[in-house]
Each structure stands twice: as structure tokens, then as C-alpha cells.
């Protein structure tokens, strides 16, 4: 079997590349919050006691958790995006762009308002990702069954 990439697959790659920018943004948010909170390396988080006493430490923990959540979700998202784009490149790329926006909303919401601030970005990101996962499963099944 050979796979010929659709002409519009470049849009899928652009959507995938947008996640690099989101990751860099997370790094800046986390680094700035770490500096303000005074959390030294190699500590990944401020202690619960620190976070309860110091709002800057709490904000750092939120930024760090948002970044970790992004990286936890990135690999399955990229797989679903790249597979979906083999048959539906514009649709997949559009969802990929929305996912990156959702993850940006998640990051800024979480770091500015705490855990409740992540809800809009989380909801939009989850809906987008589930749509991509379903589309990827459909595309993979089509390839497996030679549809």
C-alpha cells in the first residue's frame, strides 16, 4: 500500500506546527511564574504549604500543571491530527488550529484564575480532540478495510 498525501496536507502540518508555539508560550508562562514564586530547580512544584501561603507559588503551580497537561495531551492529539488529515486535511487542520487556540485559553485561564479558569479551554480542547480521535479512527478503519 502506498499513501499519497492530499494536496492540502500542508495545512495539517501547519496546524501541527502551531503546537510548537503553544509549547513555547507555556514555557514562558511557567518560567515567569517560577521566577516570581522563587521556586528553585529541580523542584517541579511549590509545596502545598508554600502555595497556600503565597499566591505567586499557587500561580506557579497552576502554570506548571497547565504545561504538564498540555504535554500529556500533545502526543495523542498529534497522532489523531496527522491520521485524520490523510483523508480530511482541511477539516483536520481546522480542528488542529482550534485545539491550539483552546490550549492557549486553557493556559492563560489556569494561570490567571486558577483551576476554574481552565474550564473554557479544557471544554473546547476536549471536544476538538474527541472529534479528531473519532475521525482518525474512521480514517484508519477505511485504510484497513481498503474503503
C-alpha positions as CSV (number, residue, x, y, z in Angstrom):
1,X,0.0,0.0,0.0
2,X,1.3,3.4,-0.8
3,X,0.0,6.6,0.8
4,X,-0.3,9.7,-1.3
5,X,-0.7,12.8,0.8
6,X,-3.5,15.1,-0.2
7,X,-2.6,18.4,-1.8
8,X,-4.0,20.3,1.3
9,X,-1.9,18.2,3.8
10,X,0.3,21.2,4.3
11,X,-2.5,22.8,6.3
12,X,-2.3,19.8,8.6
13,X,1.4,20.3,9.1
14,X,0.8,24.0,9.8
15,X,-1.7,23.0,12.5
16,X,0.8,20.6,14.0
17,X,3.5,23.3,13.9
18,X,1.2,25.7,15.8
19,X,1.7,23.4,18.8
20,X,5.4,24.4,18.9
21,X,4.3,28.0,19.5
22,X,1.8,26.9,22.2
23,X,4.6,24.9,23.9
24,X,6.9,27.9,23.9
25,X,4.2,30.1,25.3
26,X,3.7,27.6,28.1
27,X,7.4,27.6,28.8
28,X,7.4,31.4,29.1
29,X,4.4,31.4,31.4
30,X,5.9,28.8,33.6
31,X,9.3,30.3,33.7
32,X,8.0,33.7,34.6
33,X,5.8,32.3,37.4
34,X,8.7,30.2,38.7
35,X,10.9,33.3,38.9
36,X,8.2,35.3,40.7
37,X,7.5,32.5,43.2
38,X,11.1,31.8,43.9
39,X,10.8,28.1,43.3
40,X,14.2,26.7,42.7
41,X,15.2,23.9,40.3
42,X,14.9,20.9,40.4
43,X,11.6,21.3,42.2
44,X,8.7,20.8,39.8
45,X,6.2,22.5,42.0
46,X,5.9,24.7,45.0
47,X,5.0,22.7,48.1
48,X,1.3,22.7,49.2
49,X,2.3,24.8,52.2
50,X,4.0,27.4,50.0
51,X,1.1,27.5,47.6
52,X,-1.4,28.0,50.4
53,X,0.6,31.0,51.8
54,X,1.9,32.6,48.7
55,X,-0.3,33.4,45.7
56,X,2.7,33.6,43.5
57,X,3.6,30.0,44.4
58,X,0.0,28.9,43.7
59,X,0.1,30.7,40.3
60,X,3.4,28.9,39.5
61,X,1.8,25.5,40.4
62,X,-1.1,26.4,38.1
63,X,1.2,27.3,35.2
64,X,3.3,24.2,35.7
65,X,0.2,22.0,35.8
66,X,-1.2,23.7,32.7
67,X,2.1,23.0,30.9
68,X,2.2,19.4,32.0
69,X,-1.4,18.9,30.9
70,X,-0.5,20.3,27.5
71,X,2.4,17.8,27.1
72,X,0.2,14.9,28.3
73,X,-2.3,15.6,25.6
74,X,0.0,16.6,22.8
75,X,1.1,13.2,21.5
76,X,-2.4,11.7,21.2
77,X,-3.6,15.0,19.6
78,X,-0.8,15.0,17.0
79,X,-1.5,11.3,16.2
80,X,-5.2,12.0,15.6
81,X,-4.4,15.1,13.6
82,X,-1.9,13.5,11.3
83,X,-4.1,10.4,10.7
84,X,-7.3,12.5,10.2
85,X,-5.5,14.7,7.8
86,X,-4.8,11.8,5.4
87,X,-8.4,11.8,4.2
88,X,-9.8,15.1,5.5
89,X,-6.9,17.6,5.6
90,X,-8.8,20.9,5.7
91,X,-11.2,19.6,8.4
92,X,-8.4,18.1,10.5
93,X,-6.3,21.3,10.1
94,X,-9.2,23.4,11.2
95,X,-9.7,21.3,14.3
96,X,-6.0,21.4,14.9
97,X,-6.0,25.2,14.9
98,X,-8.9,25.3,17.2
99,X,-7.2,22.9,19.6
100,X,-4.1,25.2,19.7
101,X,-6.3,28.2,20.5
102,X,-8.2,26.1,23.1
103,X,-4.9,25.1,24.8
104,X,-3.8,28.8,24.8
105,X,-7.1,29.7,26.5
106,X,-6.5,26.8,29.0
107,X,-3.0,28.1,29.8
108,X,-4.0,31.7,30.3
109,X,-7.2,30.9,32.2
110,X,-5.4,28.5,34.5
111,X,-2.6,30.8,35.3
112,X,-4.8,33.9,35.8
113,X,-7.8,32.4,37.6
114,X,-6.6,29.1,39.0
115,X,-8.2,25.7,38.2
116,X,-11.6,27.2,37.5
117,X,-10.1,29.4,34.8
118,X,-9.2,26.4,32.7
119,X,-12.8,25.2,32.0
120,X,-13.4,27.0,28.7
121,X,-10.1,26.0,27.2
122,X,-10.5,22.4,28.5
123,X,-14.0,22.0,27.2
124,X,-13.2,23.3,23.7
125,X,-9.9,21.3,23.6
126,X,-11.6,18.1,24.7
127,X,-14.4,18.5,22.2
128,X,-12.0,19.2,19.4
129,X,-9.7,16.3,20.4
130,X,-12.5,13.8,20.6
131,X,-13.7,14.8,17.1
132,X,-10.2,14.3,15.8
133,X,-9.9,10.9,17.5
134,X,-13.2,9.8,16.0
135,X,-12.2,11.0,12.6
136,X,-8.8,9.3,12.9
137,X,-10.4,6.0,13.9
138,X,-12.7,6.3,10.8
139,X,-9.8,7.1,8.5
140,X,-7.7,4.2,9.9
141,X,-10.6,1.8,9.5
142,X,-11.0,3.0,6.0
143,X,-7.3,2.3,5.2
144,X,-7.5,-1.1,7.0
145,X,-10.6,-2.2,5.0
146,X,-9.5,-0.5,1.8
147,X,-12.5,1.8,1.5
